[in-house]
Amino acid sequence: MGATSKRKASHIDVCLRGDVEAMDKGAGFADVDFVHNALPELDFAKIDTSTPFLGKRLKAPIMIEAITGGCPSAGKINKALAQSAQEKGIALGLGSQRAMIENVSAVSTYNVRDVAPDILLVGNIGMAQLQKYGTQKIALALEAIDADAVAIHLNPLQELAQPEGDRNFEGCLRMIEKVCKEVPAYVMVKETGAGISPETAKQLEIAGVKAIDVAGAGGTSWSGVELLRSGKRKSEFWDWGI
């Protein structure tokens, strides 16, 4: 396996074996209570949870988050998730396609259309790779797996915590705008557990992005994953995020 594929395998191993959840910060749902309606005046059999999203109709407004791709174990995970998405009629986001762009042998770990021909399938590329690969390679990567859309993931915290991570984020907004104009697919932008502020969301909307996955703090801490990979146990950045 190449360096990127080995890192993906390492991410899976750390998540399976280590406690990578946020330590002191919740996602906020514990602070929310729904008001009970004892007189609903409706027929539950008539409730339709389907919704249009990025060119397809989902049976429910649910999307399985991007998790992995690029190593043999990732391929098994993506197939299982895709089968579930097909059964339930929901969307699936794949992990970063960087590994398959660097090594064509990794393409199979992202190919799920044989088990999920109808789902909304979202490819994935990191903001740090946009300038390196250009829009043509990104378009070809999406075509190779028959993706309907691409998620550009913003992960500066994870990159900074990662020993081999990227450090240069200049020009990323300009490249996102370029992808929106030149790649023939819906473009969404996602974070990886640190959240997206209203100011950033507005910039992305102006750039032409069709959907935003805020992916806020409170679940898996990807800075925590990278700290565990580097042999560290605690950091003030473990719970960083909105």
Backbone bond lengths (Angstrom), bond angles and torsions (degrees), N, CA, C in turn:
res aa  C-N    CA-C-N  psi(-1)  N-CA   C-N-CA  omega(-1)  CA-C   N-CA-C  phi
1 M - - - 1.464 - - 1.519 110.22 -
2 G 1.342 116.08 147.87 1.449 120.76 174.78 1.516 111.07 -74.47
3 A 1.337 115.76 176.22 1.463 120.83 -176.42 1.526 111.89 -60.83
4 T 1.346 116.79 -42.12 1.463 119.94 -179.38 1.520 111.32 -66.18
5 S 1.350 117.05 -42.83 1.462 121.06 178.75 1.525 111.30 -62.87
6 K 1.333 116.68 -39.55 1.463 120.13 177.87 1.528 110.82 -64.28
7 R 1.336 116.57 -38.19 1.456 120.14 178.49 1.534 110.85 -65.41
8 K 1.352 116.62 -38.84 1.464 120.10 177.97 1.530 110.52 -63.28
9 A 1.325 116.47 -41.47 1.462 120.29 177.80 1.524 110.36 -64.18
10 S 1.327 116.18 -37.82 1.460 121.18 178.21 1.525 111.11 -64.99
11 H 1.340 117.19 -40.15 1.464 121.58 177.77 1.533 110.86 -59.67
12 I 1.331 115.94 -45.49 1.465 120.26 179.80 1.524 110.09 -61.78
13 D 1.324 116.62 -44.80 1.463 121.37 -178.21 1.533 111.26 -62.10
14 V 1.338 116.20 -44.23 1.465 119.94 -179.78 1.523 110.72 -63.79
15 C 1.331 116.97 -42.39 1.469 120.68 -179.14 1.528 111.53 -66.62
16 L 1.326 118.07 -32.99 1.449 121.41 179.47 1.521 112.24 -75.39
17 R 1.325 116.38 -35.41 1.464 120.44 -171.84 1.531 114.15 -100.73
18 G 1.324 116.93 -24.12 1.462 119.71 -174.95 1.515 113.27 -109.87
19 D 1.315 115.94 164.15 1.456 122.27 174.91 1.523 107.68 -89.59
20 V 1.312 116.93 101.85 1.467 121.45 -172.82 1.528 112.52 -109.51
21 E 1.337 117.24 11.36 1.457 120.16 178.37 1.530 110.45 -75.86
22 A 1.328 115.14 156.56 1.458 120.07 173.32 1.526 108.97 -55.99
23 M 1.327 116.18 139.52 1.466 119.93 -173.99 1.522 113.12 -82.50
24 D 1.308 117.06 -49.90 1.462 121.15 -172.12 1.525 113.66 -119.15
25 K 1.321 117.32 -4.55 1.465 120.33 -174.84 1.517 110.26 -115.99
26 G 1.327 116.62 123.46 1.455 121.40 176.20 1.518 111.17 -91.05
27 A 1.327 115.51 171.41 1.466 120.50 -179.84 1.524 112.75 -79.04
28 G 1.326 116.93 -8.42 1.464 120.38 177.44 1.505 114.88 100.56
29 F 1.346 117.55 -12.16 1.461 120.07 -176.65 1.533 112.24 -68.16
30 A 1.324 117.38 -25.03 1.466 120.47 179.20 1.524 112.03 -66.27
31 D 1.317 116.67 -17.22 1.462 121.09 -179.44 1.530 112.63 -92.43
32 V 1.346 116.51 1.62 1.462 120.72 -175.31 1.521 110.48 -111.54
33 D 1.309 116.98 128.05 1.467 123.17 171.77 1.522 108.66 -120.52
34 F 1.323 115.98 139.44 1.455 120.55 176.33 1.526 109.85 -88.98
35 V 1.317 116.34 144.27 1.462 121.23 178.23 1.531 108.58 -81.94
36 H 1.325 116.74 121.47 1.463 121.37 -179.48 1.526 110.64 -70.49
37 N 1.323 115.27 135.66 1.467 120.95 176.86 1.533 108.03 -111.02
38 A 1.318 117.86 105.48 1.457 121.99 -178.03 1.529 112.89 -79.39
39 L 1.334 117.30 -8.15 1.461 121.73 -179.82 1.531 108.79 -130.83
40 P 1.332 117.46 71.20 1.467 120.05 -171.82 1.522 115.17 -69.82
41 E 1.350 119.09 -27.34 1.470 122.06 178.40 1.529 112.10 54.08
42 L 1.341 117.11 49.29 1.456 120.42 176.31 1.520 110.05 -152.75
43 D 1.324 114.79 162.04 1.459 122.54 175.72 1.520 107.32 -100.99
44 F 1.326 116.31 112.79 1.460 119.63 -175.66 1.529 112.36 -62.36
45 A 1.324 117.36 -24.01 1.458 120.88 178.28 1.528 111.60 -67.45
46 K 1.329 116.24 -19.18 1.466 120.23 -178.35 1.533 112.92 -93.87
47 I 1.324 116.95 -1.90 1.462 119.65 -179.42 1.523 110.20 -70.87
48 D 1.319 116.85 128.26 1.461 123.13 179.81 1.532 108.55 -114.63
49 T 1.314 116.74 111.28 1.465 120.85 -178.89 1.520 113.15 -90.91
50 S 1.328 117.53 0.53 1.462 119.87 -178.26 1.526 110.83 -69.34
51 T 1.320 114.86 153.62 1.464 119.43 -178.83 1.524 110.41 -155.44
52 P 1.336 117.94 143.78 1.466 119.71 175.84 1.526 109.84 -78.67
53 F 1.321 116.43 139.19 1.469 120.57 178.76 1.519 109.52 -153.90
54 L 1.321 116.38 121.77 1.465 123.20 178.03 1.530 112.62 49.29
55 G 1.322 115.19 46.97 1.461 119.78 172.33 1.509 115.96 88.41
56 K 1.326 118.89 -3.39 1.465 121.03 178.81 1.521 109.39 -131.71
57 R 1.333 115.55 162.20 1.460 119.86 178.19 1.527 109.02 -104.23
58 L 1.328 115.63 122.67 1.457 121.95 177.43 1.524 109.13 -92.72
59 K 1.338 116.34 148.16 1.467 119.59 176.50 1.522 111.26 -72.85
60 A 1.325 116.21 -22.13 1.462 122.03 176.92 1.519 107.76 -151.49
61 P 1.330 118.39 150.83 1.466 120.65 -177.67 1.526 111.49 -76.62
62 I 1.328 115.17 63.79 1.466 121.60 -176.66 1.521 109.61 -131.53
63 M 1.315 115.51 139.22 1.467 121.45 176.45 1.515 109.43 -133.49
64 I 1.326 116.52 129.39 1.456 120.66 173.89 1.523 107.89 -75.30
65 E 1.329 115.96 121.63 1.467 121.46 -175.59 1.525 112.49 -61.80
66 A 1.329 115.24 153.58 1.463 121.01 171.88 1.523 109.42 -59.09
67 I 1.328 116.64 129.43 1.456 120.79 -177.82 1.522 111.94 -121.47
68 T 1.347 117.18 -53.45 1.452 117.57 -170.75 1.520 112.27 -158.37
69 G 1.322 115.73 -176.67 1.457 124.46 -179.99 1.516 109.56 154.90
70 G 1.338 116.82 149.90 1.459 119.21 173.54 1.507 116.32 110.69
71 C 1.343 118.49 -10.37 1.463 121.81 177.36 1.527 107.89 -137.24
72 P 1.339 118.77 160.41 1.470 120.98 -174.98 1.524 114.31 -53.24
73 S 1.321 118.37 -44.43 1.469 120.21 -179.98 1.523 111.19 -65.09
74 A 1.338 116.96 -31.73 1.463 121.04 177.72 1.520 111.13 -65.46
75 G 1.319 116.60 -36.65 1.458 120.50 178.47 1.521 111.82 -60.77
76 K 1.333 116.58 -40.84 1.462 121.33 178.83 1.530 110.39 -65.26
77 I 1.327 116.20 -41.36 1.460 120.61 179.52 1.517 110.86 -63.58
78 N 1.340 116.79 -46.22 1.459 120.59 -178.48 1.525 111.99 -63.85
79 K 1.327 117.57 -38.29 1.476 120.51 177.99 1.524 110.57 -62.91
80 A 1.341 116.21 -44.42 1.461 120.12 -178.66 1.522 111.11 -64.42
81 L 1.330 116.54 -43.13 1.459 120.67 178.86 1.527 111.06 -65.12
82 A 1.324 116.37 -39.60 1.464 120.86 -179.60 1.522 111.19 -65.14
83 Q 1.320 117.07 -39.65 1.461 120.42 177.39 1.528 111.25 -61.82
84 S 1.319 115.81 -41.58 1.469 120.43 178.35 1.524 110.85 -65.55
85 A 1.345 116.05 -42.34 1.465 120.40 179.21 1.526 111.18 -62.68
86 Q 1.335 116.71 -40.53 1.462 120.94 178.31 1.522 110.67 -63.79
87 E 1.329 116.74 -43.19 1.468 121.59 -178.90 1.524 111.40 -63.86
88 K 1.336 116.50 -40.24 1.465 120.96 -175.25 1.531 113.39 -92.75
89 G 1.326 117.15 -10.15 1.461 120.09 179.34 1.507 113.63 72.13
90 I 1.342 116.56 34.81 1.466 121.01 -179.57 1.523 109.99 -115.52
91 A 1.326 117.21 178.32 1.458 122.18 -175.15 1.527 111.41 -92.84
92 L 1.327 115.27 157.16 1.462 121.42 177.67 1.525 109.77 -133.70
93 G 1.321 115.36 130.62 1.449 121.40 172.46 1.518 110.04 -105.20
94 L 1.317 116.98 132.03 1.464 121.78 178.17 1.523 110.24 -88.32
95 G 1.338 115.83 162.63 1.450 120.44 176.01 1.522 111.11 -73.90
96 S 1.311 116.59 176.22 1.458 122.33 -177.14 1.529 112.00 -52.39
97 Q 1.341 115.30 131.15 1.464 121.54 179.74 1.526 112.15 -86.98
98 R 1.305 116.90 9.72 1.460 120.35 178.99 1.527 111.36 -54.18
99 A 1.324 117.03 -42.23 1.467 120.94 -176.91 1.517 111.67 -60.74
100 M 1.339 117.67 -40.97 1.465 119.78 -178.09 1.521 112.20 -77.15
101 I 1.328 117.32 -24.93 1.465 119.36 174.75 1.526 109.93 -71.33
102 E 1.326 116.30 -37.15 1.463 121.01 179.23 1.523 112.51 -77.22
103 N 1.340 116.25 -30.56 1.467 120.61 -175.71 1.516 108.88 -142.86
104 V 1.326 116.85 108.31 1.464 121.30 -173.46 1.527 111.78 -61.88
105 S 1.325 118.97 -22.80 1.461 121.13 -179.40 1.527 111.95 -66.84
106 A 1.330 117.03 -16.36 1.468 120.89 -179.18 1.527 112.56 -85.85
107 V 1.343 117.92 -3.65 1.468 121.24 -177.33 1.529 110.84 -57.38
108 S 1.332 116.58 -38.17 1.466 120.48 -175.81 1.525 112.73 -60.41
109 T 1.336 117.96 -24.51 1.467 120.45 -178.22 1.529 111.79 -75.50
110 Y 1.334 116.47 -8.74 1.466 121.79 178.28 1.532 111.96 -110.45
111 N 1.325 117.33 -11.92 1.460 121.20 -177.43 1.521 110.87 -78.09
112 V 1.324 116.22 111.23 1.467 120.70 -177.78 1.526 112.58 -128.95
113 R 1.320 117.57 2.07 1.458 119.56 -175.75 1.529 112.79 -64.78
114 D 1.330 117.95 -23.41 1.456 119.58 178.93 1.525 111.77 -65.96
115 V 1.335 117.82 -26.00 1.465 121.16 179.00 1.527 112.18 -108.80
116 A 1.325 116.21 -10.47 1.475 120.08 -178.28 1.528 110.04 -142.64
117 P 1.337 116.52 70.34 1.469 119.46 -175.08 1.524 115.15 -71.89
118 D 1.334 117.29 -19.36 1.462 119.72 -170.85 1.518 115.52 -109.03
119 I 1.317 118.06 -9.58 1.465 119.92 -171.86 1.529 112.24 -73.79
120 L 1.324 114.97 160.54 1.459 120.72 167.14 1.527 106.14 -75.67
121 L 1.322 116.60 112.94 1.462 122.44 -176.76 1.525 109.00 -109.98
122 V 1.324 115.71 124.37 1.458 121.57 -176.11 1.521 110.14 -113.01
123 G 1.335 116.19 118.71 1.454 121.25 175.03 1.520 110.12 -75.21
124 N 1.331 116.94 -175.26 1.457 119.27 -170.28 1.528 111.08 -157.44
125 I 1.326 115.01 136.26 1.467 120.80 174.12 1.529 108.52 -147.99
126 G 1.306 116.47 143.83 1.458 120.87 -179.36 1.514 112.50 -81.71
127 M 1.328 116.27 150.96 1.462 119.95 -178.86 1.525 111.14 -62.81
128 A 1.335 116.75 -29.49 1.467 119.59 -178.70 1.525 111.70 -69.60
129 Q 1.343 116.27 -19.48 1.467 119.52 -178.63 1.530 113.35 -94.28
130 L 1.327 117.95 -8.96 1.460 120.19 -174.63 1.522 112.81 -58.24
131 Q 1.331 115.99 -50.21 1.458 119.21 -177.28 1.523 111.24 -70.97
132 K 1.330 116.94 -30.77 1.465 120.88 -178.52 1.526 112.07 -68.43
133 Y 1.350 116.51 -42.40 1.459 120.20 -173.42 1.516 113.85 -94.21
134 G 1.319 118.00 -34.58 1.455 120.39 -177.05 1.520 111.97 80.44
135 T 1.314 116.25 165.87 1.463 121.10 -172.73 1.534 113.15 -70.45
136 Q 1.320 118.22 -29.70 1.457 119.69 -177.94 1.529 111.57 -66.33
137 K 1.327 116.85 -44.98 1.463 120.09 179.25 1.523 111.11 -65.10
138 I 1.322 116.27 -37.27 1.456 119.81 178.75 1.530 110.14 -64.88
139 A 1.322 117.22 -43.47 1.464 121.37 178.32 1.526 111.19 -61.36
140 L 1.328 116.89 -41.77 1.469 120.99 179.21 1.527 111.31 -66.57
141 A 1.322 116.65 -36.81 1.468 120.73 178.60 1.523 110.91 -64.72
142 L 1.319 116.84 -38.74 1.463 120.75 177.86 1.526 110.93 -68.87
143 E 1.319 115.68 -41.22 1.462 120.56 179.15 1.526 111.14 -62.93
144 A 1.329 116.96 -36.45 1.461 121.72 -177.10 1.522 112.59 -62.98
145 I 1.332 117.10 -27.29 1.468 119.91 -179.41 1.519 111.73 -112.29
146 D 1.324 116.80 7.01 1.462 123.02 179.15 1.529 111.72 57.58
147 A 1.335 115.81 47.59 1.468 121.32 179.84 1.522 110.64 -82.44
148 D 1.310 116.38 148.19 1.460 121.90 178.80 1.523 112.03 -88.90
149 A 1.316 116.45 -23.68 1.461 121.91 -174.81 1.518 109.18 -151.96
150 V 1.317 115.45 169.68 1.459 120.58 175.60 1.524 109.11 -129.35
151 A 1.314 115.65 135.85 1.462 121.40 173.24 1.523 108.02 -103.48
152 I 1.319 115.93 122.91 1.467 120.52 173.18 1.516 106.74 -92.33
153 H 1.333 116.93 117.16 1.455 117.48 -177.13 1.522 111.50 -94.12
154 L 1.327 113.74 132.56 1.457 122.33 176.72 1.538 107.22 -99.23
155 N 1.319 117.45 118.67 1.466 120.37 -175.40 1.529 112.63 -144.14
156 P 1.347 117.59 50.67 1.468 118.36 -177.12 1.524 112.96 -60.78
157 L 1.345 117.51 -36.11 1.457 119.57 179.54 1.524 110.76 -63.91
158 Q 1.337 116.33 -45.94 1.466 119.95 179.40 1.524 111.15 -62.63
159 E 1.331 117.11 -42.68 1.465 120.40 -179.94 1.525 111.13 -62.11
160 L 1.332 116.73 -40.07 1.460 120.32 -178.78 1.526 111.71 -71.05
161 A 1.344 116.66 -29.62 1.462 120.37 178.21 1.522 112.04 -81.84
162 Q 1.325 116.20 -20.34 1.465 121.72 -177.13 1.530 110.31 -79.25
163 P 1.323 118.01 127.40 1.471 119.92 -178.38 1.528 113.45 -54.35
164 E 1.336 116.77 -38.10 1.464 120.42 -178.59 1.521 112.02 -104.24
165 G 1.343 116.44 19.48 1.456 121.26 -174.20 1.514 115.17 -72.63
166 D 1.338 114.99 162.74 1.459 121.60 177.30 1.526 109.85 -77.01
167 R 1.318 116.08 152.13 1.461 121.05 -177.84 1.533 113.42 -124.48
168 N 1.320 116.95 -9.76 1.457 120.73 -175.37 1.524 110.05 -106.61
169 F 1.334 116.62 112.57 1.456 121.40 -178.51 1.537 111.85 -114.98
170 E 1.312 117.29 16.44 1.469 120.41 -179.93 1.529 110.69 -67.55
171 G 1.319 115.29 139.07 1.463 120.92 174.36 1.514 115.24 79.15
172 C 1.331 117.69 9.13 1.468 119.98 -176.25 1.533 112.56 -65.85
173 L 1.317 117.82 -41.34 1.458 120.50 -179.73 1.527 110.47 -63.37
174 R 1.307 116.33 -40.37 1.467 120.66 177.81 1.534 110.84 -61.72
175 M 1.343 117.03 -40.19 1.459 120.38 179.63 1.526 111.51 -70.74
176 I 1.314 117.20 -34.63 1.466 119.98 176.28 1.527 109.90 -62.14
177 E 1.319 115.80 -43.03 1.457 120.39 176.91 1.529 111.10 -61.44
178 K 1.316 116.45 -38.35 1.476 121.80 179.04 1.530 110.79 -66.03
179 V 1.330 116.82 -41.63 1.458 121.10 177.59 1.522 110.12 -62.37
180 C 1.322 117.11 -42.77 1.466 121.49 178.96 1.521 111.88 -59.03
181 K 1.314 117.03 -34.52 1.456 121.86 -177.09 1.528 112.78 -84.70
182 E 1.343 117.56 -31.81 1.462 120.10 -168.02 1.524 115.48 -110.44
183 V 1.310 118.65 -20.85 1.469 120.20 -178.83 1.528 109.27 -91.96
184 P 1.335 118.23 125.14 1.474 121.23 -176.59 1.523 112.50 -79.42
185 A 1.315 116.19 63.90 1.466 122.11 178.23 1.522 107.81 -158.97
186 Y 1.331 116.70 158.27 1.452 119.97 173.50 1.526 108.97 -64.05
187 V 1.322 116.24 140.02 1.464 120.91 -179.60 1.524 109.49 -114.73
188 M 1.321 115.89 123.26 1.452 120.70 171.93 1.526 108.11 -119.96
189 V 1.300 116.44 161.69 1.461 121.41 177.98 1.527 107.84 -125.64
190 K 1.326 115.94 138.96 1.451 121.14 -179.81 1.524 110.81 -133.93
191 E 1.332 115.42 153.71 1.461 120.33 169.49 1.524 107.14 -96.65
192 T 1.322 115.98 -179.09 1.463 119.18 -178.46 1.525 111.31 -125.30
193 G 1.341 116.54 34.98 1.440 120.40 175.47 1.515 115.73 116.65
194 A 1.332 117.48 3.12 1.465 120.54 177.93 1.526 112.04 -112.26
195 G 1.341 117.12 -7.02 1.452 120.51 173.82 1.517 115.01 86.82
196 I 1.327 115.26 166.65 1.462 123.62 179.25 1.521 108.49 -128.20
197 S 1.314 116.52 124.91 1.460 121.56 -177.60 1.530 110.86 -76.15
198 P 1.341 118.33 160.95 1.464 120.94 176.36 1.529 112.43 -56.63
199 E 1.335 116.44 -37.63 1.471 120.21 -179.43 1.528 110.97 -64.59
200 T 1.323 116.32 -43.76 1.465 120.56 178.54 1.525 110.68 -66.47
201 A 1.325 116.63 -40.84 1.462 120.67 179.04 1.526 111.12 -59.52
202 K 1.323 117.04 -40.10 1.457 120.51 179.41 1.521 111.15 -65.58
203 Q 1.323 117.12 -40.47 1.469 121.08 176.43 1.527 110.78 -60.06
204 L 1.322 116.57 -41.94 1.462 121.39 -178.74 1.524 110.94 -67.99
205 E 1.322 116.96 -39.09 1.465 120.53 177.99 1.527 110.52 -61.97
206 I 1.323 116.44 -43.95 1.470 121.16 179.27 1.532 110.53 -64.16
207 A 1.335 116.46 -33.17 1.468 121.08 -179.14 1.526 112.38 -71.17
208 G 1.342 117.38 -16.34 1.460 120.51 177.30 1.508 115.33 110.86
209 V 1.331 117.80 6.66 1.460 121.81 -179.90 1.532 110.08 -66.50
210 K 1.335 116.83 137.70 1.462 121.77 -175.88 1.521 114.21 -91.07
211 A 1.329 117.83 -19.65 1.463 120.67 179.97 1.523 108.83 -155.47
212 I 1.321 115.76 151.47 1.461 121.50 179.24 1.519 109.29 -129.83
213 D 1.320 115.79 127.26 1.464 122.54 173.67 1.525 106.57 -104.35
214 V 1.340 117.04 105.51 1.467 119.36 -172.90 1.531 112.73 -67.18
215 A 1.364 117.05 -28.67 1.469 121.37 176.44 1.526 111.51 40.29
216 G 1.333 115.48 63.65 1.450 120.57 -174.16 1.517 114.70 -78.95
217 A 1.329 115.03 177.35 1.460 122.22 -178.80 1.521 110.91 -69.88
218 G 1.332 115.82 155.75 1.447 120.50 176.01 1.507 114.60 124.89
219 G 1.319 118.38 -12.42 1.465 122.27 177.01 1.520 109.95 -112.94
220 T 1.331 115.50 -130.29 1.460 119.53 175.92 1.523 110.02 -63.19
221 S 1.312 115.74 131.86 1.467 121.00 176.30 1.520 108.74 -98.15
222 W 1.344 115.93 108.64 1.467 118.10 -178.47 1.524 111.74 -75.86
223 S 1.317 116.99 -23.95 1.466 117.40 170.05 1.526 108.58 -67.55
224 G 1.352 117.03 -35.48 1.454 121.31 175.45 1.521 112.20 -63.35
225 V 1.333 116.58 -41.98 1.467 120.69 177.05 1.523 110.60 -57.86
226 E 1.342 115.74 -46.56 1.463 119.68 -177.90 1.530 111.23 -68.50
227 L 1.327 117.59 -35.02 1.463 120.26 177.60 1.522 110.83 -65.43
228 L 1.348 117.06 -40.46 1.460 120.36 176.88 1.519 111.12 -65.35
229 R 1.337 116.96 -38.07 1.469 120.23 177.48 1.520 111.73 -61.88
230 S 1.329 116.37 -33.28 1.464 120.27 -178.61 1.529 112.80 -90.35
231 G 1.340 116.07 5.05 1.457 120.05 175.82 1.507 115.72 88.94
232 K 1.343 117.39 8.18 1.464 120.71 179.43 1.522 109.82 -97.60
233 R 1.328 116.45 155.40 1.453 121.03 -175.61 1.520 114.03 -112.85
234 K 1.298 117.31 -25.98 1.466 119.59 -174.48 1.516 109.79 -147.77
235 S 1.311 115.57 144.64 1.461 121.02 177.95 1.516 108.73 -158.12
236 E 1.318 116.20 151.25 1.469 120.29 176.58 1.527 111.24 -64.92
237 F 1.337 117.33 -13.43 1.454 120.69 -179.09 1.531 113.10 -94.16
238 W 1.329 118.07 -1.75 1.464 121.91 -178.59 1.528 110.42 -58.89
239 D 1.324 116.81 -43.81 1.462 121.78 -178.47 1.522 113.78 -101.80
240 W 1.328 116.54 14.80 1.461 120.73 -178.28 1.532 110.48 -63.24
241 G 1.319 116.50 138.31 1.468 119.37 173.39 1.508 112.61 142.36
242 I 1.317 114.38 170.42 1.458 123.13 -178.41 1.534 108.66 -91.32
